[in-house]
Amino acid sequence: MAKTPISTYMSHPWHGISYGIDSPIIVNAFIEMTPSDSVKYEVDKETGFLKVDRPQKFSNIVPALYGFVPRTYCAEKVADYCMEKTGRKNIQGDKDPIDICVLTERNITHGNILVPAIPIGGFRMIDGGEADDKIIAILKGDEVFNNWNSMEDCPDSLINRLKHYFLTYKQMPGEGSTKLTEITHVYGKAEAHEIIRRSMADYRNYYGQ
């Protein structure tokens, strides 16, 4: 029996890892940040290593595990869906993998890991004229959140905390912003699945299989 070859190199978390065979129902989420982080980390697109993007500017912390779905890309198909749903024009994709927040009761304290996540909805966010959707998911098998099947199951306090983070984490108190960031809709599971499918198609258009 032929043996499966073993790679001697770590896979690039964006390009070298699958989004999951059951996507978009269950996806792999690569986690860059956790609620305990006081520094904003993100994957360096060239090397695949986590890098320090910037210290958090003030007391804002991400209220969930935060990262992206591998082999996704926010470009024309995602932007077209945003324009279709909002009636806006001239929206572009942000040219990043699709962002995902993963809710869990467990105290996961470091990133640079893969977790299985079940999307239940998301935020339609537009950042400076760019589509920048945030998929909201629960950790597969989580004992507390496992019965949450839609955004309607999330308490308003949690949704508002997530909204507040994404609308303010780039701002400094007393400073105006030249980029308008807004969340136009909170959507459900079906739209989250469609955005993930479109981001997978955008990835294939730019990077192939």
Backbone bond lengths (Angstrom), bond angles and torsions (degrees), N, CA, C in turn:
res aa  C-N    CA-C-N  psi(-1)  N-CA   C-N-CA  omega(-1)  CA-C   N-CA-C  phi
1 M - - - 1.464 - - 1.529 108.94 -
2 A 1.329 115.13 130.21 1.458 119.12 -179.59 1.522 109.76 -70.10
3 K 1.310 115.61 138.64 1.454 120.96 179.56 1.525 109.95 -85.69
4 T 1.327 115.62 146.08 1.456 120.26 175.27 1.521 108.89 -70.98
5 P 1.350 117.21 126.12 1.466 118.55 -179.67 1.525 111.41 -63.27
6 I 1.306 115.72 141.92 1.460 121.23 179.76 1.520 108.66 -104.27
7 S 1.338 116.16 126.14 1.457 119.92 178.78 1.528 109.92 -72.90
8 T 1.314 116.44 139.46 1.461 120.82 176.45 1.525 111.07 -92.85
9 Y 1.330 117.26 3.45 1.450 121.30 -178.29 1.525 109.29 -124.75
10 M 1.325 116.28 145.59 1.457 121.06 175.21 1.523 109.31 -71.00
11 S 1.330 116.71 135.74 1.458 120.84 179.71 1.521 110.62 -68.83
12 H 1.327 115.57 146.03 1.463 120.40 173.24 1.529 107.80 -66.37
13 P 1.336 119.34 128.14 1.464 120.38 -173.65 1.530 114.14 -65.15
14 W 1.326 117.87 -22.88 1.467 119.98 178.43 1.530 110.89 -88.99
15 H 1.335 116.24 -47.89 1.460 120.24 -170.99 1.526 113.96 -99.13
16 G 1.310 117.96 -21.97 1.455 120.29 -171.06 1.509 115.27 -103.22
17 I 1.341 117.55 0.84 1.465 122.00 -177.55 1.523 108.52 -118.98
18 S 1.316 117.13 141.70 1.455 121.63 179.79 1.529 110.80 -72.85
19 Y 1.331 116.05 150.19 1.465 120.19 172.25 1.525 110.82 -76.18
20 G 1.339 117.63 -7.87 1.454 121.24 176.54 1.516 112.25 112.73
21 I 1.323 116.65 138.20 1.468 120.11 -175.27 1.528 111.78 -69.96
22 D 1.318 118.12 -19.58 1.463 121.11 179.30 1.525 112.47 -101.79
23 S 1.318 116.58 12.69 1.466 119.97 179.61 1.533 109.77 -64.50
24 P 1.344 118.53 141.68 1.468 128.21 6.53 1.530 114.66 -92.81
25 I 1.339 118.45 7.67 1.464 120.08 -179.16 1.527 110.38 -66.63
26 I 1.325 115.66 -47.67 1.468 122.75 173.79 1.522 106.09 -129.78
27 V 1.320 117.35 130.64 1.462 120.84 -177.88 1.524 110.17 -124.29
28 N 1.317 114.83 155.13 1.457 119.89 166.06 1.526 108.19 -77.83
29 A 1.303 116.18 133.50 1.464 121.05 175.49 1.526 108.16 -119.54
30 F 1.330 116.24 123.33 1.463 119.98 174.49 1.521 107.37 -89.67
31 I 1.329 116.41 121.39 1.461 121.93 -173.08 1.536 110.02 -92.72
32 E 1.323 114.88 122.18 1.463 121.43 176.61 1.526 111.85 -96.73
33 M 1.347 117.06 -34.91 1.459 121.40 -174.10 1.516 111.25 -135.92
34 T 1.333 114.97 153.14 1.458 122.27 175.77 1.528 108.61 -127.73
35 P 1.339 117.71 165.73 1.466 119.90 179.74 1.524 114.66 -60.99
36 S 1.324 118.43 -15.92 1.464 120.24 179.95 1.531 113.17 -87.31
37 D 1.327 117.74 -3.91 1.468 120.60 -175.84 1.522 111.75 -81.96
38 S 1.321 116.00 131.03 1.465 121.43 173.63 1.527 111.64 -102.08
39 V 1.324 116.10 3.28 1.458 123.61 177.19 1.518 107.45 -124.13
40 K 1.329 116.94 140.73 1.464 120.00 177.16 1.524 109.34 -84.91
41 Y 1.321 115.55 116.73 1.453 121.75 176.83 1.525 109.44 -102.64
42 E 1.326 115.33 149.35 1.456 119.69 170.05 1.522 108.89 -151.98
43 V 1.316 115.52 158.71 1.458 120.04 -179.66 1.524 110.45 -72.47
44 D 1.317 115.20 132.21 1.455 120.56 171.81 1.528 107.42 -73.54
45 K 1.320 117.29 121.07 1.457 121.03 -171.29 1.528 112.59 -66.47
46 E 1.310 117.60 -27.10 1.453 119.56 -177.72 1.529 111.61 -79.91
47 T 1.340 116.98 -46.60 1.468 120.13 -173.00 1.518 113.53 -97.27
48 G 1.347 118.13 -25.70 1.454 121.35 -174.79 1.511 114.30 87.01
49 F 1.339 117.77 -3.18 1.459 120.25 177.16 1.524 109.98 -80.84
50 L 1.353 115.44 151.22 1.455 119.26 170.58 1.517 109.46 -69.91
51 K 1.321 116.25 138.80 1.461 120.60 177.52 1.525 109.15 -130.56
52 V 1.309 115.60 159.58 1.459 121.13 174.34 1.528 107.94 -80.86
53 D 1.323 115.60 115.50 1.458 119.52 176.59 1.521 109.90 -79.50
54 R 1.327 115.70 -48.07 1.475 121.08 177.16 1.522 108.18 -173.88
55 P 1.328 117.73 152.91 1.463 118.78 169.00 1.527 109.33 -63.54
56 Q 1.329 116.55 147.14 1.453 118.34 173.72 1.524 108.16 -59.34
57 K 1.332 115.85 135.00 1.465 118.93 -169.37 1.521 113.10 -71.73
58 F 1.316 117.14 -29.54 1.460 118.82 172.70 1.511 108.14 -153.54
59 S 1.319 121.01 -143.10 1.458 121.25 -164.35 1.524 114.00 -82.33
60 N 1.312 118.08 8.10 1.450 120.46 179.09 1.528 110.97 -71.32
61 I 1.317 116.89 130.79 1.465 120.91 173.36 1.523 107.92 -127.76
62 V 1.314 116.07 147.25 1.462 119.92 179.33 1.531 108.62 -68.43
63 P 1.331 118.52 127.68 1.474 119.78 -173.22 1.521 114.79 -88.49
64 A 1.325 118.01 18.89 1.466 121.97 178.86 1.517 108.02 -161.06
65 L 1.314 116.97 168.71 1.461 119.16 169.44 1.519 108.36 -62.34
66 Y 1.334 116.30 137.97 1.465 119.38 -172.24 1.520 109.85 -136.65
67 G 1.315 115.13 133.31 1.457 119.62 178.97 1.510 110.75 -171.16
68 F 1.349 116.27 -136.82 1.465 119.37 -176.46 1.526 109.84 -150.23
69 V 1.331 114.50 165.23 1.458 121.27 176.14 1.528 108.04 -94.09
70 P 1.333 119.17 121.71 1.461 121.10 -179.13 1.532 112.28 -58.99
71 R 1.325 114.88 152.67 1.462 123.70 177.24 1.525 112.46 54.97
72 T 1.330 115.25 38.13 1.453 121.58 169.51 1.519 108.01 -123.20
73 Y 1.332 115.92 161.70 1.462 120.76 -176.73 1.514 107.60 -155.80
74 C 1.302 115.64 135.57 1.462 121.04 -179.40 1.527 108.78 -97.40
75 A 1.339 115.73 99.41 1.470 120.37 -178.36 1.525 108.59 -136.90
76 E 1.332 117.55 -135.65 1.463 121.09 -168.27 1.527 114.08 -62.37
77 K 1.331 117.82 -44.27 1.458 119.38 -175.84 1.527 111.84 -67.71
78 V 1.315 117.22 -37.76 1.462 120.19 176.14 1.523 110.11 -69.15
79 A 1.324 117.04 -42.23 1.467 120.90 179.15 1.527 111.33 -63.54
80 D 1.347 116.97 -39.95 1.466 120.23 178.34 1.525 110.93 -61.27
81 Y 1.324 116.56 -39.62 1.465 120.28 179.23 1.527 110.65 -66.20
82 C 1.315 116.42 -39.20 1.468 120.55 176.82 1.524 110.53 -61.79
83 M 1.333 117.33 -43.85 1.470 120.26 179.52 1.519 110.94 -66.74
84 E 1.334 116.86 -38.27 1.462 121.04 178.09 1.526 111.07 -60.93
85 K 1.324 117.18 -42.77 1.457 121.50 -174.76 1.528 112.96 -80.95
86 T 1.326 117.91 -26.76 1.467 120.62 -176.36 1.521 113.47 -103.13
87 G 1.341 117.63 -18.85 1.461 120.19 -173.52 1.520 113.52 76.75
88 R 1.330 116.47 6.76 1.458 120.15 178.73 1.529 110.44 -79.48
89 K 1.308 115.10 165.32 1.457 121.46 176.24 1.525 109.55 -123.60
90 N 1.325 114.24 161.54 1.475 122.32 173.92 1.532 113.08 61.23
91 I 1.329 116.43 30.51 1.467 120.73 173.76 1.525 108.49 -83.71
92 Q 1.310 116.62 136.41 1.451 121.82 176.01 1.530 109.56 -118.41
93 G 1.324 115.96 159.13 1.451 119.16 172.54 1.512 110.34 -73.94
94 D 1.331 117.23 156.91 1.468 119.70 -176.38 1.531 112.86 -86.36
95 K 1.346 116.64 2.35 1.477 121.91 175.59 1.529 112.46 62.52
96 D 1.327 115.96 34.40 1.455 122.57 175.46 1.520 108.59 -128.76
97 P 1.340 118.21 162.62 1.467 119.03 170.58 1.524 109.78 -62.95
98 I 1.323 116.08 158.77 1.462 120.01 -176.14 1.526 109.51 -71.09
99 D 1.321 116.35 132.91 1.464 122.22 -177.33 1.531 110.59 -79.94
100 I 1.333 115.26 149.52 1.457 120.23 178.93 1.521 110.22 -144.10
101 C 1.327 115.64 137.25 1.472 123.13 171.94 1.522 107.25 -107.80
102 V 1.313 117.23 131.41 1.462 121.62 -177.50 1.524 108.74 -116.32
103 L 1.319 115.40 118.69 1.456 121.36 -179.19 1.524 109.74 -88.13
104 T 1.313 115.96 135.03 1.458 120.90 177.40 1.514 109.98 -154.85
105 E 1.331 114.76 149.24 1.461 121.00 175.43 1.524 110.82 -80.65
106 R 1.325 117.28 -18.38 1.458 121.31 -176.27 1.527 111.29 -77.21
107 N 1.323 114.77 148.66 1.458 121.26 -176.72 1.537 109.29 -90.71
108 I 1.328 115.98 82.90 1.463 121.77 178.09 1.524 107.31 -91.13
109 T 1.334 116.74 118.51 1.465 119.96 -166.60 1.524 114.74 -109.27
110 H 1.320 118.24 0.65 1.465 117.27 175.76 1.514 110.09 -142.87
111 G 1.338 114.86 151.57 1.445 120.80 -179.61 1.523 111.10 -92.31
112 N 1.344 114.99 -153.99 1.467 121.79 -177.42 1.527 110.46 62.74
113 I 1.346 115.63 37.26 1.458 121.49 179.50 1.524 109.13 -134.26
114 L 1.344 115.82 160.64 1.455 122.57 172.93 1.519 109.40 -102.84
115 V 1.333 116.39 137.02 1.460 120.19 174.39 1.523 108.67 -131.57
116 P 1.342 117.83 145.45 1.466 120.72 173.70 1.525 109.21 -79.77
117 A 1.325 117.20 128.35 1.460 121.14 -172.89 1.524 110.43 -130.16
118 I 1.329 115.47 142.64 1.457 122.59 179.49 1.534 108.64 -109.54
119 P 1.338 118.88 106.17 1.465 120.31 179.61 1.525 111.82 -64.17
120 I 1.341 115.81 136.49 1.462 120.86 177.43 1.526 111.76 -123.13
121 G 1.329 118.11 -2.09 1.460 120.98 -179.38 1.512 110.30 161.30
122 G 1.339 114.93 -155.81 1.453 117.67 179.27 1.511 113.16 175.40
123 F 1.319 114.67 179.07 1.461 123.62 176.72 1.520 108.70 -111.96
124 R 1.336 115.65 130.48 1.471 119.13 171.61 1.534 107.02 -86.81
125 M 1.302 115.60 99.47 1.457 121.43 -175.78 1.520 109.59 -107.75
126 I 1.322 116.06 136.05 1.462 122.79 175.51 1.521 107.00 -119.31
127 D 1.308 115.71 121.70 1.466 121.99 -175.42 1.518 108.72 -120.21
128 G 1.340 115.75 103.21 1.453 119.88 179.43 1.517 113.29 61.06
129 G 1.334 117.61 38.14 1.452 121.62 179.52 1.517 114.46 83.31
130 E 1.339 117.28 8.42 1.456 121.49 -179.83 1.523 110.49 -115.90
131 A 1.336 115.98 136.35 1.460 120.56 173.15 1.519 109.21 -66.57
132 D 1.329 116.38 128.70 1.468 121.61 -175.67 1.527 108.70 -143.84
133 D 1.339 115.78 58.24 1.461 121.19 -175.50 1.528 112.00 -59.48
134 K 1.314 114.81 146.63 1.461 122.62 175.10 1.524 108.06 -118.80
135 I 1.318 116.79 107.91 1.459 121.13 177.21 1.527 108.86 -77.41
136 I 1.326 116.41 134.19 1.459 122.14 176.84 1.527 107.85 -105.47
137 A 1.328 116.47 129.54 1.463 121.20 -175.84 1.524 109.54 -140.21
138 I 1.315 115.20 167.00 1.467 120.74 173.00 1.523 108.40 -115.65
139 L 1.317 116.08 151.73 1.451 121.04 177.34 1.525 109.10 -69.07
140 K 1.317 116.73 126.47 1.468 121.16 -179.91 1.538 109.63 -58.81
141 G 1.336 115.06 127.69 1.453 120.32 178.59 1.511 115.37 86.36
142 D 1.346 117.43 0.84 1.462 119.38 -179.79 1.531 110.13 -63.13
143 E 1.322 116.74 131.45 1.460 121.05 -173.31 1.520 113.17 -71.54
144 V 1.334 117.50 -26.34 1.466 120.99 -178.45 1.521 111.74 -92.41
145 F 1.322 117.05 -45.74 1.466 120.93 -173.99 1.524 113.32 -93.94
146 N 1.310 118.04 -1.04 1.464 120.70 -172.17 1.525 113.08 -62.21
147 N 1.330 118.38 -22.68 1.459 121.11 -179.89 1.523 113.22 -91.18
148 W 1.318 116.92 1.62 1.463 120.19 177.13 1.524 108.39 -82.07
149 N 1.325 116.62 116.94 1.456 121.61 -176.57 1.523 113.79 -109.98
150 S 1.322 117.27 -9.49 1.463 120.20 -177.88 1.524 109.14 -156.62
151 M 1.314 115.60 171.52 1.464 120.09 178.33 1.523 111.26 -65.88
152 E 1.343 116.71 -23.64 1.463 119.87 177.59 1.526 112.10 -64.44
153 D 1.336 116.13 -21.87 1.461 119.62 178.11 1.525 112.88 -80.02
154 C 1.323 116.99 -14.15 1.473 120.98 -179.40 1.518 109.91 -82.31
155 P 1.315 118.89 133.78 1.466 119.86 175.44 1.527 110.99 -65.90
156 D 1.326 115.67 148.51 1.461 120.36 -179.50 1.528 111.83 -56.94
157 S 1.328 116.59 -34.31 1.465 119.65 -178.16 1.520 111.28 -62.18
158 L 1.330 117.52 -38.05 1.461 120.66 178.73 1.522 111.16 -71.42
159 I 1.327 117.04 -43.39 1.464 120.23 178.03 1.521 110.29 -60.62
160 N 1.322 116.89 -42.86 1.469 120.14 -179.67 1.525 111.71 -66.83
161 R 1.329 117.33 -35.13 1.467 120.38 177.43 1.522 110.70 -65.39
162 L 1.326 116.86 -42.67 1.461 120.66 177.53 1.532 110.84 -64.58
163 K 1.335 116.34 -44.49 1.464 120.43 177.94 1.528 110.44 -58.04
164 H 1.319 115.93 -46.89 1.461 119.95 -177.25 1.521 110.94 -59.81
165 Y 1.312 116.83 -41.61 1.471 119.44 179.93 1.522 110.84 -60.40
166 F 1.312 116.83 -51.11 1.462 119.37 -174.60 1.519 113.08 -70.39
167 L 1.317 117.18 -26.20 1.466 119.42 179.63 1.516 113.01 -84.89
168 T 1.347 118.02 -13.46 1.468 119.12 -173.05 1.522 115.17 -127.35
169 Y 1.341 119.65 -10.08 1.468 118.86 -168.76 1.520 113.77 -68.07
170 K 1.330 117.62 -15.42 1.462 119.84 178.36 1.526 112.55 -96.31
171 Q 1.321 117.34 -4.09 1.454 120.77 -173.74 1.524 111.97 -95.71
172 M 1.317 115.16 148.08 1.451 121.54 169.69 1.522 108.78 -105.75
173 P 1.333 118.54 139.99 1.458 119.99 178.27 1.536 111.08 -56.29
174 G 1.328 115.56 132.60 1.453 120.07 178.00 1.509 114.64 85.26
175 E 1.334 117.75 -5.74 1.451 120.91 179.44 1.519 109.98 -106.50
176 G 1.315 116.65 134.10 1.450 120.65 173.87 1.520 110.27 -78.39
177 S 1.319 116.56 158.73 1.453 121.39 178.24 1.514 109.49 -115.31
178 T 1.332 116.51 137.11 1.454 120.73 178.06 1.527 110.91 -84.53
179 K 1.341 117.56 -12.74 1.453 121.70 179.07 1.525 109.50 -106.11
180 L 1.325 116.49 125.53 1.452 120.91 178.46 1.519 108.96 -84.72
181 T 1.325 115.00 120.69 1.455 121.02 176.72 1.516 108.39 -111.82
182 E 1.334 116.77 128.15 1.454 120.15 -178.86 1.516 110.23 -145.07
183 I 1.322 115.16 152.03 1.453 122.49 172.04 1.517 106.24 -109.80
184 T 1.329 116.46 111.42 1.460 120.57 -174.53 1.519 112.71 -86.01
185 H 1.329 118.08 -30.36 1.458 121.23 -177.85 1.528 110.50 -147.71
186 V 1.313 114.80 148.71 1.464 121.86 162.48 1.519 105.49 -104.65
187 Y 1.339 117.57 119.42 1.460 119.70 -173.83 1.521 111.17 -116.99
188 G 1.334 115.07 169.55 1.446 121.43 -173.92 1.516 114.29 -96.11
189 K 1.327 113.70 -167.54 1.464 121.18 -172.94 1.529 112.45 -62.85
190 A 1.326 117.65 -41.81 1.463 120.08 -176.75 1.520 111.49 -61.13
191 E 1.325 117.19 -43.06 1.468 119.84 179.27 1.524 111.24 -70.17
192 A 1.337 116.96 -35.53 1.463 119.26 176.27 1.528 110.16 -60.47
193 H 1.336 116.30 -43.42 1.466 120.01 178.31 1.524 111.04 -61.99
194 E 1.333 116.74 -41.80 1.463 119.78 -179.75 1.524 111.68 -64.40
195 I 1.321 117.20 -40.40 1.469 120.26 179.03 1.525 110.35 -65.58
196 I 1.330 116.98 -40.81 1.462 119.15 178.07 1.528 110.35 -63.39
197 R 1.345 117.25 -44.31 1.465 119.97 177.93 1.523 111.27 -59.77
198 R 1.325 116.87 -42.57 1.463 120.05 -179.95 1.534 111.02 -67.06
199 S 1.317 116.83 -37.56 1.467 118.97 179.14 1.526 111.03 -69.41
200 M 1.326 117.27 -30.70 1.459 120.64 173.81 1.531 110.27 -66.77
201 A 1.341 116.45 -40.94 1.463 120.45 178.06 1.523 111.06 -66.98
202 D 1.336 117.28 -40.78 1.472 120.33 176.49 1.532 110.17 -60.02
203 Y 1.318 116.35 -40.62 1.467 119.51 178.97 1.524 110.56 -61.36
204 R 1.342 116.73 -46.77 1.464 119.81 -179.92 1.515 111.27 -61.37
205 N 1.340 117.38 -37.14 1.467 120.33 179.97 1.521 111.82 -64.35
206 Y 1.337 116.90 -33.60 1.469 120.47 -176.80 1.524 113.25 -95.06
207 Y 1.323 116.90 -32.29 1.463 119.88 -172.03 1.525 114.22 -122.20
208 G 1.340 117.39 -3.18 1.452 120.02 -179.51 1.516 111.53 76.05
209 Q 1.324 116.57 -164.18 1.461 121.56 -177.82 1.526 111.80 -80.03
